[in-house]
Amino acid sequence: METTTVIDIQWVLACYADDVPANGGACVKLKDQQIAIFNFTRRGEWYATQNLCPHKQQMVLSRGMIGSTGENCEPKVACPFHKNTFSLSSGRCLTNEEFSIKTYPVKVVDGKVYIGIA
């Protein structure tokens, strides 16, 4: 028997799409959380993660460089200071398995970027 978990997601307006640079990131503060939002225009995709890099506990991921890696062209962000890279899809650290980051669902509607908060 398969178990299904239902998570109630609240969509929160984070910013306008024009606020996030093409193929780059920006940081927004939602309540007490800093969230990095990435506009991966080369892929036509949007991603959101925690802004905190777990390696040195710095709020910097929104300033990281984005790209793709591997056979599956997994989207990733590199910490701008120490170059640990994280999957934008899963949050898994691709360079050091002791780290990971939280990811959030994103949707863009009428030029507005929404983050899904559980």
C-alpha positions in Angstrom: 0.0 0.0 0.0 1.4 3.4 -1.0 1.2 6.4 1.3 0.6 9.8 0.0 1.5 12.9 2.0 -0.5 16.1 1.3 1.3 19.3 2.1 -0.7 22.5 2.3 1.3 25.2 0.4 0.7 28.9 0.9 1.9 31.0 -2.1 3.5 34.2 -1.0 4.3 37.1 -3.2 8.1 37.5 -3.1 8.9 40.1 -5.8 8.3 41.1 -9.4 10.0 39.0 -12.1 11.8 42.2 -13.3 13.5 42.4 -9.8 15.6 39.2 -10.5 18.4 39.5 -13.1 18.4 37.2 -16.1 20.5 34.1 -15.3 21.1 35.4 -11.8 19.6 35.6 -8.4 18.2 38.0 -5.8 17.4 37.8 -2.1 14.0 38.4 -0.5 13.1 38.4 3.1 9.8 36.6 3.9 9.0 37.0 7.6 12.2 35.9 9.3 13.7 33.9 6.3 16.0 35.1 3.6 15.2 33.3 0.4 17.3 33.3 -2.8 15.3 33.4 -6.0 17.0 32.4 -9.3 15.8 33.4 -12.8 17.5 30.7 -15.0 16.5 32.3 -18.3 18.8 30.0 -20.3 16.5 27.1 -19.2 13.2 29.1 -18.8 13.0 28.1 -15.2 12.8 29.7 -11.8 14.1 28.3 -8.5 14.1 29.3 -4.8 16.4 28.2 -2.0 17.4 29.3 1.4 20.0 32.2 1.1 22.2 30.8 3.9 25.2 28.8 2.7 25.5 26.1 5.4 29.3 25.8 5.0 30.3 29.1 6.7 26.8 30.2 7.7 26.8 33.2 5.4 23.7 34.7 3.6 25.2 34.7 0.1 23.7 32.1 -2.2 21.6 34.6 -4.1 24.9 36.1 -5.3 26.2 32.7 -6.5 26.8 31.7 -10.1 24.2 29.4 -11.6 24.7 26.7 -14.2 24.1 23.1 -15.0 26.1 19.9 -14.3 26.1 16.2 -15.3 24.4 14.2 -17.9 21.0 15.3 -16.7 22.1 19.0 -16.9 21.1 19.4 -13.2 20.6 23.1 -12.4 23.0 24.3 -9.7 24.2 27.3 -7.8 27.8 27.8 -6.5 28.5 29.7 -3.3 30.3 32.9 -4.3 32.9 32.5 -1.5 33.9 28.8 -1.2 32.4 27.3 -4.4 30.4 24.6 -2.8 27.6 23.8 -5.4 24.1 22.9 -4.6 21.3 21.5 -6.7 18.6 24.0 -7.3 16.1 21.2 -7.6 16.8 19.1 -4.6 19.1 21.2 -2.4 21.7 18.5 -2.3 25.3 19.7 -2.1 27.1 18.4 -5.2 30.6 19.0 -3.8 30.3 18.0 -0.1 27.7 15.5 1.0 27.6 16.8 4.6 25.7 19.9 3.4 22.3 20.6 1.9 20.0 23.6 1.5 16.2 24.0 1.6 14.4 24.5 -1.7 11.0 26.1 -2.3 8.5 25.8 -5.2 8.2 28.9 -7.4 5.6 30.1 -9.8 5.5 33.3 -11.9 2.1 34.7 -12.7 1.5 38.0 -14.5 5.1 39.1 -13.8 4.9 38.4 -10.1 7.1 35.7 -8.4 5.5 33.6 -5.7 7.2 31.2 -3.3 5.5 28.2 -1.9 5.8 28.0 1.9 4.6 24.8 3.6 
